[in-house]
Amino acid sequence: MTRITQLADLKQIRQQIAAQQAQRVAQLAAQKLADTRKQAQVSLFRAAVGKVQALPDPGRARLEARRPHPAPTQRLLDEKDVLRASLSDDFDVASLLETDAALSYTQSGVGPDVARKLRRGVWAVQAELDLHGLRIADAREALAHFIREAQKQGWRCLRVVHGKGLGSPGKTPVLKSRVHSWLMQKSEVLAYVQAKPADGGAGALLVLLQPG
């Protein structure tokens, strides 16, 4: 305990107590003034808004929005690169392709009767790919994707429209020979034949895939 030895010390202590009391009174007054202003603002707001009525509860459950599944971007890019690399423009068609008047092809070990049945329509066409207007790189990628998707779906007979080249410079079919080459490189392709006139004629092929 502090010992008061002089009258000056006592006077100083009284001044400190008085200052603390004055500070506390000022704080209470400030708080009271703030509360009064807040109540006044609330009263003004209520007077301006008027009576309010709560909306009825619709009884609906509040569900959080589902976040979209992350897209496997890199995997899709990798698959795209694999598809592009799986078909080459440098493949020598002449070394394997044995053509007849209908430009048919059968994979090694597949009998010629398969091409004849395909031409007669024994297998119904289940899907079609139209390559009209595509650039060579885009057409190659589209065809590879089409063959792969057909295998997944279990489709056997397809129609691929490459066009007759009537709109190309010199009216030379740009995609026709390339489509033949690309199809022959796919192990899934058992055979293909030129389509009948009603199905596209020289501008289309009927393609038979191995069973999935």
TORKEDO-817503 format. One record per residue (C-alpha): y, x, z. Coordinates in steps of 0.1 Angstrom, whole numbers, plus 5000, padded with zeros to 4 digits. Example, Ala and Ser with C-alpha at 12.3 -4.5 7.8 and 13.67 -1.06 7.14 Angstrom:
% TORKEDO-817503
  north  east    up
   4955  5123  5078
   4989  5137  5071
***
This chain:
% TORKEDO-817503
  north  east    up
   5000  5000  5000
   5035  5013  4991
   5056  5020  5021
   5092  5008  5019
   5113  5035  5035
   5147  5027  5022
   5168  4997  5016
   5172  5007  4980
   5135  5005  4974
   5135  4969  4988
   5163  4959  4965
   5145  4973  4935
   5113  4954  4943
   5132  4922  4946
   5148  4928  4912
   5114  4934  4896
   5101  4902  4911
   5131  4882  4899
   5127  4896  4864
   5090  4887  4863
   5098  4852  4874
   5126  4848  4849
   5103  4860  4821
   5076  4835  4831
   5101  4807  4832
   5113  4817  4797
   5077  4818  4784
   5070  4783  4798
   5102  4770  4783
   5094  4784  4749
   5059  4770  4750
   5073  4736  4760
   5098  4737  4731
   5070  4746  4707
   5048  4717  4719
   5078  4693  4716
   5084  4704  4680
   5047  4701  4671
   5046  4665  4685
   5078  4657  4666
   5063  4669  4634
   5031  4650  4640
   5051  4619  4647
   5071  4624  4615
   5040  4629  4594
   5023  4598  4608
   5055  4577  4602
   5056  4590  4566
   5020  4584  4558
   5015  4551  4577
   4982  4537  4586
   4951  4553  4572
   4916  4541  4568
   4885  4562  4566
   4865  4560  4534
   4831  4544  4538
   4801  4567  4540
   4784  4566  4505
   4751  4576  4521
   4746  4605  4497
   4730  4637  4507
   4751  4668  4502
   4730  4692  4482
   4740  4727  4474
   4744  4735  4437
   4714  4755  4424
   4723  4790  4414
   4712  4798  4378
   4682  4821  4375
   4691  4857  4367
   4687  4863  4329
   4663  4893  4322
   4688  4908  4298
   4673  4943  4297
   4638  4930  4291
   4650  4908  4263
   4668  4938  4247
   4636  4959  4251
   4615  4932  4234
   4641  4930  4206
   4638  4967  4200
   4600  4965  4200
   4600  4937  4174
   4625  4956  4152
   4604  4988  4154
   4571  4970  4148
   4580  4962  4111
   4589  4990  4087
   4606  4989  4053
   4587  5020  4043
   4553  5004  4043
   4536  5008  4009
   4526  4973  3998
   4510  4985  3965
   4484  5005  3984
   4469  4974  4000
   4481  4943  3982
   4457  4928  3957
   4476  4901  3939
   4465  4873  3917
   4486  4847  3898
   4494  4830  3932
   4503  4862  3950
   4476  4859  3977
   4467  4884  4004
   4437  4885  4028
   4432  4910  4056
   4404  4935  4053
   4371  4919  4062
   4384  4883  4054
   4366  4866  4026
   4385  4854  3995
   4375  4818  4003
   4401  4818  4031
   4429  4823  4006
   4415  4795  3985
   4413  4771  4014
   4448  4780  4025
   4461  4773  3990
   4443  4739  3989
   4459  4729  4022
   4428  4729  4044
   4451  4740  4073
   4482  4719  4079
   4515  4736  4082
   4525  4736  4119
   4559  4755  4117
   4583  4768  4092
   4608  4797  4091
   4637  4797  4066
   4651  4832  4059
   4677  4821  4034
   4710  4838  4037
   4698  4864  4063
   4704  4901  4060
   4673  4923  4057
   4675  4935  4093
   4680  4900  4107
   4652  4886  4085
   4628  4912  4097
   4636  4905  4133
   4634  4867  4128
   4600  4869  4111
   4585  4892  4138
   4598  4868  4165
   4584  4838  4146
   4549  4853  4143
   4549  4862  4180
   4561  4827  4190
   4535  4811  4168
   4507  4831  4185
   4520  4819  4219
   4520  4783  4208
   4485  4786  4192
   4498  4777  4157
   4475  4788  4128
   4493  4778  4096
   4529  4786  4089
   4554  4784  4060
   4578  4812  4055
   4607  4806  4030
   4621  4838  4016
   4638  4823  3986
   4636  4830  3949
   4667  4852  3947
   4687  4830  3924
   4718  4836  3944
   4713  4874  3947
   4730  4900  3924
   4709  4901  3892
   4690  4871  3905
   4665  4895  3920
   4646  4883  3951
   4656  4907  3978
   4635  4894  4006
   4604  4884  3987
   4587  4918  3985
   4599  4928  4020
   4584  4896  4035
   4551  4904  4018
   4552  4939  4033
   4561  4928  4068
   4534  4902  4069
   4508  4926  4059
   4517  4949  4088
   4510  4922  4113
   4475  4922  4126
   4478  4885  4135
   4481  4876  4098
   4447  4868  4083
   4460  4857  4049
   4489  4844  4029
   4493  4827  3996
   4523  4816  3975
   4532  4780  3983
   4526  4751  3959
   4557  4740  3939
   4562  4710  3962
   4562  4734  3992
   4586  4759  3978
   4566  4776  3950
   4576  4812  3943
   4602  4810  3971
   4578  4805  4000
   4545  4816  4014
   4518  4798  4034
   4506  4821  4062
   4474  4819  4082
   4472  4835  4116
   4442  4845  4136
   4432  4820  4163
   4449  4827  4196
***
